[in-house]
């Protein structure tokens, strides 16, 4: 018999899985519809199959723009043909699942405390942890959240970047923006949205084979996402980001080399196809949700929702940009386009390891304290390593003792 907290965990998993399936289906499936004969016949402006030269280039730009709008959800295509109507109806099932179950989850304890609803916050934490609301760990957690809210001032977006705040809000905001930007600049949108196009135009596969192999690669990507589920709380966020970036870097450089060879080179086409499957192995290990999780973990309590929201908006802006230009880039510069993503993937470990502190197993309020107390940004990562693992620590860990001059000093990370 499952406990109430275990049931709640499974419910969270169900809702999150449905939301990500909806996200992945819309990203990859809707873009593939633009290649169907029925769609091309109704919208000849996006026909890149039966056109060449300048007309193909123009149509590629328009198709890229349409794809970008589809990723943002800003475009609706009304088609009566069952070939297109059925694939468009499938996401409705996952949308309904999320809408019907989301309110069965408890409200965010941080938000409840911020609204001074302490009793409701205790009940929410108790449900999440499978204990009673008067448990000592719940009292400690409430105290830590209240302490973090008091230590983080209410500021505007402009004040975040003034550089004179003790919490380094601007630096943390930049980290959130950076990780979401890197997530899109590794080439994931290219590989996911234009997989069929790559197999048809770059690898010169014919018939139904491009669609079959593309569907297989995305199914493989889904299966590989479970690796992150197991590894994210065992190996850490930083390690997975760096490992994922390194693996994708190798895939991109090999794809650039193989696509630069003659189309008649069958071996090179096979290697390119293998690299797409390997890319879909490495990508979900670090960036199939880890980037969203990390933004919430390094943002201060009071600004957690705001920073996560703005960084997510930045994520979709880059998704739109990459989706819009990729088709034209593949047509105009070909294999050299993969070198762009090779550079961004190669830079990932160099950016992640020195500047992004590890948050795995650390109390988020103590992470907040690290950003405040580190003498320089170079000290943040080493200090984060010294935080004891475990979400629950004694309230005494927050006690301050005054030195002889009346200043406060903290000994948690000594």
C-alpha positions as CSV (number, residue, x, y, z in Angstrom):
1,X,0.0,0.0,0.0
2,X,1.5,3.3,-1.1
3,X,1.7,6.1,1.5
4,X,0.0,9.5,0.8
5,X,3.4,11.1,-0.1
6,X,4.2,8.3,-2.5
7,X,0.9,8.6,-4.2
8,X,1.5,12.4,-4.5
9,X,4.9,11.7,-6.0
10,X,3.4,9.5,-8.6
11,X,0.7,12.1,-9.4
12,X,3.5,14.7,-9.8
13,X,5.3,12.3,-12.1
14,X,2.1,11.7,-14.1
15,X,1.3,15.4,-14.6
16,X,4.9,16.3,-15.4
17,X,5.2,13.4,-17.9
18,X,2.0,14.4,-19.7
19,X,3.2,18.0,-19.9
20,X,6.5,17.0,-21.4
21,X,4.9,14.6,-23.8
22,X,2.7,17.4,-25.0
23,X,5.7,19.7,-25.3
24,X,7.7,17.1,-27.3
25,X,4.8,16.0,-29.5
26,X,4.0,19.6,-30.4
27,X,7.7,20.4,-31.1
28,X,8.5,17.5,-33.3
29,X,5.1,16.3,-34.6
30,X,3.6,19.6,-35.7
31,X,6.7,20.6,-37.6
32,X,6.6,17.3,-39.6
33,X,3.1,18.0,-40.7
34,X,4.4,20.9,-42.9
35,X,6.0,18.3,-45.2
36,X,2.8,16.4,-45.9
37,X,1.4,16.7,-49.4
38,X,-2.0,17.9,-48.2
39,X,-0.3,20.8,-46.3
40,X,2.0,21.7,-49.2
41,X,-0.9,21.7,-51.6
42,X,-2.9,24.1,-49.4
43,X,0.1,26.3,-48.6
44,X,2.4,26.4,-51.6
45,X,4.4,29.2,-50.0
46,X,6.1,26.6,-47.7
47,X,6.8,24.1,-50.5
48,X,10.5,23.2,-50.3
49,X,10.0,19.9,-52.0
50,X,9.1,20.8,-55.5
51,X,11.0,24.1,-55.7
52,X,14.7,25.0,-56.4
53,X,17.0,28.0,-56.3
54,X,15.7,31.4,-55.1
55,X,12.1,30.1,-54.7
56,X,13.3,27.3,-52.5
57,X,15.3,29.7,-50.4
58,X,12.3,32.0,-50.0
59,X,10.0,29.1,-49.1
60,X,12.5,27.8,-46.6
61,X,12.5,31.1,-44.8
62,X,8.7,31.1,-44.7
63,X,8.6,27.5,-43.5
64,X,11.1,28.3,-40.8
65,X,9.0,31.2,-39.7
66,X,5.9,29.0,-39.5
67,X,7.8,26.4,-37.6
68,X,9.0,29.0,-35.1
69,X,5.5,30.2,-34.6
70,X,4.3,26.7,-34.1
71,X,6.9,26.3,-31.3
72,X,5.5,29.4,-29.6
73,X,1.9,28.3,-30.0
74,X,1.2,31.5,-31.9
75,X,-0.2,29.8,-35.0
76,X,-3.2,27.7,-35.7
77,X,-3.7,25.7,-38.9
78,X,-7.2,24.8,-39.7
79,X,-7.3,21.7,-42.0
80,X,-10.2,19.4,-42.6
81,X,-8.3,16.4,-43.9
82,X,-8.1,13.5,-41.5
83,X,-4.4,13.1,-42.4
84,X,-3.7,16.3,-40.5
85,X,-6.7,16.6,-38.2
86,X,-6.0,13.4,-36.2
87,X,-2.3,14.3,-35.4
88,X,-3.5,17.7,-34.3
89,X,-6.2,16.2,-32.0
90,X,-3.9,13.8,-30.1
91,X,-2.3,16.6,-28.0
92,X,-5.7,17.5,-26.7
93,X,-5.8,14.3,-24.6
94,X,-2.6,15.3,-22.8
95,X,-3.8,18.9,-22.3
96,X,-7.0,17.6,-20.7
97,X,-5.0,15.3,-18.5
98,X,-2.9,18.1,-17.1
99,X,-5.9,20.5,-16.7
100,X,-8.0,17.8,-14.9
101,X,-5.2,16.8,-12.4
102,X,-3.1,19.8,-11.7
103,X,-5.4,21.1,-8.9
104,X,-5.0,17.9,-7.0
105,X,-1.5,18.9,-6.2
106,X,-0.8,21.1,-3.1
107,X,0.0,24.8,-3.6
108,X,3.6,25.9,-3.4
109,X,4.7,26.2,0.3
110,X,6.9,29.2,-0.7
111,X,4.0,31.1,-2.2
112,X,1.8,30.3,0.7
113,X,4.3,31.6,3.2
114,X,4.9,34.7,1.0
115,X,1.1,35.3,1.3
116,X,1.3,34.7,5.1
117,X,-0.7,31.5,4.9
118,X,1.5,29.6,7.3
119,X,-1.0,26.9,8.3
120,X,-1.7,26.0,4.7
121,X,2.0,26.0,4.0
122,X,2.6,23.5,6.8
123,X,-0.2,21.3,5.4
124,X,1.3,21.4,1.9
125,X,4.8,20.5,3.2
126,X,3.3,17.7,5.3
127,X,1.6,16.2,2.3
128,X,4.7,16.4,0.2
129,X,6.9,14.8,2.9
130,X,4.4,12.3,4.3
131,X,4.5,13.6,7.9
132,X,2.1,15.5,10.2
133,X,2.0,19.3,10.0
134,X,3.4,19.6,13.5
135,X,6.6,17.6,12.7
136,X,9.8,19.3,13.7
137,X,11.3,19.0,10.2
138,X,8.3,20.9,8.9
139,X,8.8,23.6,11.5
140,X,12.4,23.9,10.5
141,X,11.5,24.2,6.8
142,X,9.0,26.9,7.5
143,X,11.6,28.8,9.5
144,X,14.2,28.5,6.7
145,X,11.7,29.8,4.0
146,X,10.7,32.7,6.2
147,X,14.3,33.5,6.8
148,X,15.1,33.4,3.1
149,X,12.1,35.7,2.3
150,X,13.2,38.2,4.9
151,X,16.8,38.2,3.7
152,X,15.8,38.8,0.0
153,X,14.5,42.3,-0.5
154,X,11.7,43.2,-2.8
155,X,13.3,44.7,-5.9
156,X,12.5,45.6,-9.4
157,X,14.1,44.2,-12.5
158,X,16.2,47.4,-12.9
159,X,17.5,47.1,-9.3
160,X,18.6,43.5,-9.9
161,X,21.3,44.7,-12.3
162,X,22.6,47.6,-10.2
163,X,25.3,45.4,-8.7
164,X,25.1,46.8,-5.2
165,X,22.7,44.1,-3.7
166,X,24.2,41.6,-1.3
167,X,22.3,38.6,-2.8
168,X,23.9,38.9,-6.3
169,X,20.5,38.9,-7.9
170,X,21.8,40.1,-11.2
171,X,24.4,37.4,-11.4
172,X,21.9,34.7,-10.6
173,X,19.5,36.1,-13.2
174,X,22.3,35.9,-15.8
175,X,22.9,32.2,-14.8
176,X,19.2,31.5,-15.4
177,X,19.3,33.2,-18.8
178,X,22.6,31.5,-19.7
179,X,21.5,27.9,-19.0
180,X,18.3,28.4,-20.9
181,X,20.1,30.0,-23.9
182,X,22.7,27.2,-23.9
183,X,19.9,24.6,-24.0
184,X,18.7,26.0,-27.3
185,X,22.1,26.8,-28.8
186,X,23.2,23.1,-28.7
187,X,21.2,22.3,-31.8
188,X,18.3,20.4,-30.1
189,X,15.7,22.3,-32.2
190,X,17.5,21.5,-35.4
191,X,17.8,17.8,-34.6
192,X,14.2,17.5,-33.2
193,X,12.2,19.7,-35.6
194,X,14.1,19.0,-38.8
195,X,15.1,15.4,-38.3
196,X,13.1,14.2,-41.4
197,X,14.5,17.1,-43.5
198,X,18.1,16.1,-42.5
199,X,17.5,12.5,-43.4
200,X,15.9,13.4,-46.8
201,X,18.0,16.4,-48.0
202,X,21.3,15.9,-46.2
203,X,21.5,12.1,-46.0
204,X,19.5,11.5,-49.2
205,X,17.2,8.8,-47.8
206,X,14.1,8.1,-49.9
207,X,10.5,6.9,-49.6
208,X,9.1,6.3,-46.1
209,X,12.6,5.6,-44.7
210,X,13.2,9.3,-43.5
211,X,10.0,9.4,-41.5
212,X,10.5,5.9,-40.0
213,X,14.1,6.7,-39.0
214,X,13.1,10.1,-37.6
215,X,10.3,8.6,-35.5
216,X,12.8,6.0,-34.3
217,X,15.3,8.6,-33.2
218,X,12.7,10.5,-31.3
219,X,11.5,7.3,-29.6
220,X,15.1,6.6,-28.7
221,X,15.3,10.1,-27.3
222,X,12.3,9.5,-25.1
223,X,13.8,6.3,-23.7
224,X,17.1,8.0,-23.0
225,X,15.3,10.7,-21.0
226,X,15.0,8.1,-18.2
227,X,18.8,8.2,-17.7
228,X,18.4,11.8,-16.4
229,X,15.6,10.6,-14.1
230,X,18.1,8.2,-12.4
231,X,21.2,10.4,-12.6
232,X,20.1,13.9,-11.8
233,X,20.1,13.4,-8.0
234,X,23.1,11.0,-8.1
235,X,25.7,12.7,-10.3
236,X,24.6,16.3,-9.9
237,X,23.4,19.0,-12.3
238,X,26.8,20.4,-13.2
239,X,28.2,17.0,-14.2
240,X,25.3,16.2,-16.4
241,X,25.4,19.6,-18.1
242,X,29.1,19.2,-18.8
243,X,28.8,15.6,-19.9
244,X,25.8,16.3,-22.1
245,X,27.6,19.3,-23.8
246,X,30.7,17.3,-24.4
247,X,28.8,14.4,-26.0
248,X,26.8,16.7,-28.2
249,X,29.9,18.5,-29.3
250,X,31.4,15.3,-30.6
251,X,28.2,14.5,-32.4
252,X,28.1,17.8,-34.2
253,X,31.7,17.8,-35.4
254,X,31.3,14.3,-36.8
255,X,28.0,15.3,-38.5
256,X,29.8,18.3,-40.0
257,X,32.5,16.0,-41.4
258,X,30.2,13.3,-42.8
259,X,27.8,15.8,-44.4
260,X,30.7,17.6,-46.1
261,X,31.4,14.4,-48.1
262,X,29.8,13.3,-51.3
263,X,26.1,12.3,-51.2
264,X,27.1,9.0,-52.8
265,X,29.2,8.1,-49.7
266,X,26.9,5.6,-48.1
267,X,29.1,5.0,-45.1
268,X,29.1,8.7,-44.3
269,X,25.3,8.8,-44.3
270,X,25.2,5.9,-41.9
271,X,27.6,7.6,-39.6
272,X,25.5,10.8,-39.7
273,X,22.4,8.8,-38.8
274,X,24.2,7.2,-35.9
275,X,25.3,10.6,-34.7
276,X,21.7,11.8,-34.6
277,X,20.8,8.9,-32.4
278,X,23.9,9.6,-30.2
279,X,22.9,13.2,-30.0
280,X,19.4,12.1,-28.8
281,X,21.2,10.1,-26.1
282,X,23.4,12.9,-24.8
283,X,20.8,15.7,-25.0
284,X,18.2,14.5,-22.5
285,X,20.8,13.5,-20.0
286,X,21.5,17.1,-19.2
287,X,18.9,19.3,-20.8
288,X,15.6,17.4,-20.8
289,X,14.3,19.4,-17.8
290,X,17.5,19.9,-15.9
291,X,17.8,23.5,-17.1
292,X,14.3,24.4,-15.8
293,X,15.1,22.7,-12.5
294,X,18.3,24.5,-12.1
295,X,16.8,28.0,-12.7
296,X,14.3,27.4,-9.8
297,X,17.1,26.2,-7.5
298,X,19.5,29.1,-7.8
299,X,16.8,31.9,-7.8
300,X,16.0,33.4,-4.4
301,X,12.7,32.5,-2.9
302,X,11.0,35.9,-3.4
303,X,12.1,36.1,-7.1
304,X,12.0,32.4,-7.9
305,X,8.9,32.5,-10.0
306,X,9.9,35.8,-11.8
307,X,13.4,34.5,-12.7
308,X,12.1,31.1,-13.8
309,X,9.4,32.8,-15.9
310,X,11.7,35.3,-17.7
311,X,14.4,32.6,-18.3
312,X,11.7,30.3,-19.7
313,X,10.5,33.1,-22.0
314,X,14.1,33.5,-23.1
315,X,14.2,29.7,-23.8
316,X,11.3,30.0,-26.2
317,X,12.6,33.0,-27.9
318,X,15.8,31.1,-28.8
319,X,13.7,28.1,-29.8
320,X,11.8,30.3,-32.2
321,X,15.0,31.8,-33.5
322,X,16.7,28.5,-34.2
323,X,13.6,26.9,-35.7
324,X,13.2,29.9,-38.0
325,X,16.7,30.0,-39.4
326,X,17.7,26.3,-39.4
327,X,16.0,25.3,-42.6
328,X,17.5,28.3,-44.5
329,X,20.9,27.7,-42.9
330,X,20.9,24.0,-44.0
331,X,20.0,25.1,-47.5
332,X,22.6,27.9,-47.7
333,X,25.7,26.8,-45.8
334,X,24.9,23.1,-45.4
335,X,27.4,21.1,-43.3
336,X,29.0,24.3,-41.9
337,X,25.8,24.9,-39.9
338,X,26.7,22.0,-37.6
339,X,30.0,23.7,-36.8
340,X,28.1,26.5,-35.2
341,X,26.5,24.1,-32.7
342,X,29.9,22.3,-32.3
343,X,31.3,25.6,-30.9
344,X,28.4,26.2,-28.5
345,X,28.4,22.7,-27.3
346,X,32.2,22.7,-26.8
347,X,31.9,25.9,-24.7
348,X,29.5,24.4,-22.3
349,X,31.9,22.7,-19.9
350,X,34.0,25.9,-19.9
351,X,31.0,28.0,-18.9
352,X,29.3,25.5,-16.5
353,X,32.1,24.3,-14.3
354,X,33.6,27.6,-13.1
355,X,30.4,29.6,-12.7
356,X,27.4,27.3,-11.9
357,X,27.3,26.0,-8.3
358,X,26.1,22.5,-7.6
359,X,22.6,22.4,-6.1
360,X,22.0,18.6,-5.9
361,X,20.9,17.6,-2.4
362,X,21.5,21.0,-1.0
363,X,19.0,23.1,0.9
364,X,17.9,25.9,-1.4
365,X,17.9,28.5,1.4
366,X,21.6,27.6,2.0
367,X,22.3,28.0,-1.7
368,X,20.8,31.5,-1.4
369,X,23.2,32.2,1.5
370,X,26.2,31.1,-0.6
371,X,25.5,33.7,-3.2
372,X,25.2,36.3,-0.4
373,X,28.4,35.4,1.5
374,X,30.8,34.5,-1.3
375,X,33.6,37.2,-1.5
376,X,33.7,37.0,-5.3
377,X,31.8,35.1,-8.0
378,X,34.8,32.7,-8.3
379,X,34.2,31.6,-4.6
380,X,30.6,30.6,-5.2
381,X,31.2,27.2,-6.7
382,X,33.8,26.1,-4.0
383,X,31.6,27.3,-1.2
384,X,28.6,25.5,-2.6
385,X,30.6,22.2,-2.4
386,X,30.8,22.6,1.4
387,X,27.1,22.8,1.9
388,X,26.0,19.6,3.7
389,X,23.7,17.5,1.6
390,X,20.2,16.9,2.8
391,X,17.1,19.1,2.4
392,X,16.5,19.2,6.1
393,X,19.0,20.7,8.5
394,X,18.6,22.0,12.0
395,X,17.3,25.5,12.6
396,X,20.4,26.2,14.6
397,X,22.3,26.2,11.3
398,X,20.9,29.6,10.7
399,X,21.8,31.1,14.1
400,X,24.2,33.9,13.8
401,X,26.8,34.9,16.4
402,X,28.2,38.4,16.6
403,X,31.9,39.1,16.7
404,X,33.5,41.7,18.9
405,X,32.7,44.5,16.5
406,X,29.0,43.6,16.4
407,X,29.2,42.2,12.9
408,X,27.4,38.9,12.0
409,X,29.5,36.0,10.9
410,X,28.3,32.7,9.5
411,X,30.1,29.4,10.1
412,X,28.1,27.0,8.0
413,X,30.6,26.7,5.2
414,X,33.8,27.0,7.1
